[in-house]
Amino acid sequence: MDSNEKKTQTTKNHTFWQSFCHAKDGLVALYQTERNFRKHTLAAILAIGIGVWLHLTMNQWLWLLLAIFLVFISEAVNTIVESIVDLLVGHQFDGLAKKAKDVAAAGVLMAAAFAVVVGLLILAPSIWNLLQK
Ligand SMILES: Nc1ncnc2c1ncn2[C@@H]1O[C@H](COP(=O)(O)OP(=O)(O)OP(=O)(O)O)[C@@H](O)[C@H]1O
């Protein structure tokens, strides 16, 4: 499949590699078009860096990674909802469009709040202990 064919493909993927490449395109699109996704990526890199510095336990890593991926996945769902709503109603105001977009945004907010709580519960005591030494 050449690159032009790839850009206009509307049929099913035939190989795992094709599926993987389209998933990668989705990730790139998320990063390039969604400002909040970029901010969350930066926050995740920072949290992982602090986690490495603090030598987190396996359990702490699992909670931190769960929180990070919940935020990423909710951002992806939010972007899907926004795109589908825009595709359906364009710039026309619609009550259901507003509800769909606001609820999708609420999903991101809940995931981000969970990540802040997990981050505080895991990182704050470890940083505090380190500063006491
Ligand atoms: N077609 C519409 N009809 C009604 N309300 C809409 C419509 N499009 C957007 N809105 C309202 O505007 C808000 C912002 O919509 P928009 O599509 O710009 O999201 P966004 O700024 O990309 O959101 P995010 O900050 O999650 O990336 C929505 O949460 C919704 O309340």
The ligand as an SDF file (V2000), in Angstrom:
LIG
                    3D

 31 33  0  0  0  0  0  0  0  0999 V2000
  -22.4160   22.0240   18.2730 N   0  0  0  0  0  0  0  0  0  0  0  0
  -22.4640   22.4000   19.5700 C   0  0  0  0  0  0  0  0  0  0  0  0
  -23.6630   22.5710   20.1650 N   0  0  0  0  0  0  0  0  0  0  0  0
  -23.7390   22.9430   21.4710 C   0  0  0  0  0  0  0  0  0  0  0  0
  -22.6730   23.1740   22.2490 N   0  0  0  0  0  0  0  0  0  0  0  0
  -21.4430   23.0110   21.7110 C   0  0  0  0  0  0  0  0  0  0  0  0
  -21.2790   22.6210   20.3450 C   0  0  0  0  0  0  0  0  0  0  0  0
  -19.9500   22.5500   20.0910 N   0  0  0  0  0  0  0  0  0  0  0  0
  -19.3360   22.8760   21.2300 C   0  0  0  0  0  0  0  0  0  0  0  0
  -20.2060   23.1630   22.2030 N   0  0  0  0  0  0  0  0  0  0  0  0
  -19.9000   23.5890   23.5940 C   0  0  0  0  0  0  0  0  0  0  0  0
  -18.5970   24.1520   23.6020 O   0  0  0  0  0  0  0  0  0  0  0  0
  -17.7150   23.4080   24.4540 C   0  0  0  0  0  0  0  0  0  0  0  0
  -16.3550   23.3530   23.8160 C   0  0  0  0  0  0  0  0  0  0  0  0
  -16.4560   22.5960   22.6180 O   0  0  0  0  0  0  0  0  0  0  0  0
  -15.2090   22.2230   21.7300 P   0  0  0  0  0  0  0  0  0  0  0  0
  -15.5970   21.2980   20.6660 O   0  0  0  0  0  0  0  0  0  0  0  0
  -14.5450   23.4890   21.3060 O   0  0  0  0  0  0  0  0  0  0  0  0
  -14.3340   21.4840   22.7630 O   0  0  0  0  0  0  0  0  0  0  0  0
  -12.8030   21.7580   23.1080 P   0  0  0  0  0  0  0  0  0  0  0  0
  -12.5720   23.1610   23.4250 O   0  0  0  0  0  0  0  0  0  0  0  0
  -12.0060   21.1060   22.0470 O   0  0  0  0  0  0  0  0  0  0  0  0
  -12.8300   20.9280   24.4610 O   0  0  0  0  0  0  0  0  0  0  0  0
  -11.5760   20.3530   25.2540 P   0  0  0  0  0  0  0  0  0  0  0  0
  -11.1640   21.4900   26.1410 O   0  0  0  0  0  0  0  0  0  0  0  0
  -12.1690   19.1860   26.0050 O   0  0  0  0  0  0  0  0  0  0  0  0
  -10.5770   19.9290   24.2380 O   0  0  0  0  0  0  0  0  0  0  0  0
  -18.4020   22.0320   24.6320 C   0  0  0  0  0  0  0  0  0  0  0  0
  -18.0520   21.4420   25.8690 O   0  0  0  0  0  0  0  0  0  0  0  0
  -19.8840   22.4160   24.5780 C   0  0  0  0  0  0  0  0  0  0  0  0
  -20.3490   22.8840   25.8360 O   0  0  0  0  0  0  0  0  0  0  0  0
  1  2  1  0
  2  3  1  0
  2  7  2  0
  3  4  2  0
  4  5  1  0
  5  6  2  0
  6  7  1  0
  6 10  1  0
  7  8  1  0
  8  9  2  0
  9 10  1  0
 10 11  1  0
 11 12  1  0
 11 30  1  0
 12 13  1  0
 13 14  1  0
 13 28  1  0
 14 15  1  0
 15 16  1  0
 16 17  2  0
 16 18  1  0
 16 19  1  0
 19 20  1  0
 20 21  2  0
 20 22  1  0
 20 23  1  0
 23 24  1  0
 24 25  2  0
 24 26  1  0
 24 27  1  0
 28 29  1  0
 28 30  1  0
 30 31  1  0
M  END
$$$$
